[in-house]
Amino acid sequence: MFGDLFSKLQEAQQKMQEGKQKLGDVIIEGEAGNGAVKVSVTGTREIKTIAIDSQLMTADRKEELEDLLITALNRALKNAEQAWDEEMKDVAGGMLGGLGM
């Protein structure tokens, strides 16, 4: 009994690791200011790119740029968190099904 349970737990751990690796390859975007600031992150919440419209690159728009950057980053990270939750829910569902629960 314990051998089977241990085997299922190892399988679940492997599936979680595979899910994490999969999310590392997924690119998720967030934007603000009607696309004036765009941020790309991985499903593991690693920032990959930041694109800023050149019109925002002036001293008098510094505060606006900062606000838009924060908004775009937060949106991208929230989307990445949702992708993470979905992937882990799928893994957990597979684990519970494999454990006979």
C-alpha positions as CSV (number, residue, x, y, z in Angstrom):
1,M,0.0,0.0,0.0
2,F,2.7,2.5,1.0
3,G,4.8,1.6,-2.0
4,D,1.9,2.4,-4.3
5,L,1.2,5.7,-2.5
6,F,4.9,6.6,-2.6
7,S,4.9,5.8,-6.4
8,K,1.9,8.1,-6.9
9,L,3.5,10.9,-4.9
10,Q,6.7,10.6,-7.0
11,E,4.6,10.7,-10.1
12,A,2.7,13.8,-8.9
13,Q,6.0,15.5,-8.1
14,Q,7.3,14.8,-11.6
15,K,4.1,16.2,-13.1
16,M,4.4,19.4,-11.0
17,Q,8.0,19.8,-12.2
18,E,6.8,19.3,-15.8
19,G,4.1,21.8,-15.3
20,K,6.6,24.4,-14.0
21,Q,8.8,23.8,-17.0
22,K,5.9,24.2,-19.4
23,L,5.0,27.5,-17.7
24,G,8.5,28.7,-18.1
25,D,8.0,28.5,-21.9
26,V,4.7,30.3,-22.0
27,I,4.8,34.0,-22.7
28,I,2.0,36.1,-21.2
29,E,1.5,39.8,-21.9
30,G,0.1,42.8,-20.1
31,E,-0.3,46.3,-21.4
32,A,-1.5,49.7,-20.4
33,G,-2.2,53.0,-22.1
34,N,-3.9,51.4,-25.1
35,G,-0.7,49.5,-25.8
36,A,1.7,52.3,-25.2
37,V,3.5,50.1,-22.6
38,K,3.6,46.3,-23.1
39,V,5.2,43.8,-20.8
40,S,5.9,40.1,-21.5
41,V,6.5,37.6,-18.7
42,T,6.8,33.8,-18.6
43,G,4.2,31.7,-16.8
44,T,6.8,31.5,-14.0
45,R,6.6,35.2,-13.6
46,E,10.0,36.1,-15.2
47,I,9.9,39.4,-17.0
48,K,11.1,38.9,-20.6
49,T,10.4,42.1,-22.5
50,I,9.2,45.7,-21.9
51,A,8.2,47.8,-24.9
52,I,7.5,51.5,-24.5
53,D,6.0,53.8,-27.1
54,S,8.6,56.5,-28.0
55,Q,6.1,59.2,-27.3
56,L,6.3,58.4,-23.6
57,M,10.0,58.8,-23.5
58,T,10.1,62.5,-22.6
59,A,10.9,64.1,-19.3
60,D,7.4,65.7,-19.0
61,R,5.7,62.3,-19.3
62,K,8.0,60.5,-16.8
63,E,5.3,60.1,-14.2
64,E,2.8,58.8,-16.7
65,L,5.3,56.3,-18.0
66,E,6.0,55.1,-14.5
67,D,2.3,54.6,-13.8
68,L,1.7,52.8,-17.1
69,L,4.7,50.6,-16.5
70,I,3.4,49.6,-13.1
71,T,0.0,48.9,-14.5
72,A,1.3,46.8,-17.4
73,L,3.6,44.8,-15.1
74,N,0.8,44.1,-12.7
75,R,-1.5,43.0,-15.5
76,A,1.1,40.6,-16.9
77,L,2.0,39.2,-13.5
78,K,-1.7,38.7,-12.7
79,N,-2.2,36.9,-16.0
80,A,0.9,34.7,-15.3
81,E,-0.5,33.9,-11.8
82,Q,-3.8,32.8,-13.4
83,A,-1.9,30.6,-15.9
84,W,0.2,29.1,-13.0
85,D,-3.0,28.4,-11.0
86,E,-4.6,26.7,-14.0
87,E,-1.6,24.5,-14.6
88,M,-1.2,23.5,-11.0
89,K,-5.0,22.8,-10.7
90,D,-4.6,20.5,-13.7
91,V,-1.6,18.8,-12.0
92,A,-3.5,18.5,-8.7
93,G,-6.5,17.1,-10.4
94,G,-4.3,14.5,-12.0
95,M,-2.7,13.7,-8.7
96,L,-6.0,13.2,-6.8
97,G,-7.4,11.1,-9.6
98,G,-4.2,9.0,-9.5
99,L,-4.6,8.5,-5.8
100,G,-8.1,7.2,-6.1
101,M,-9.7,10.1,-4.3
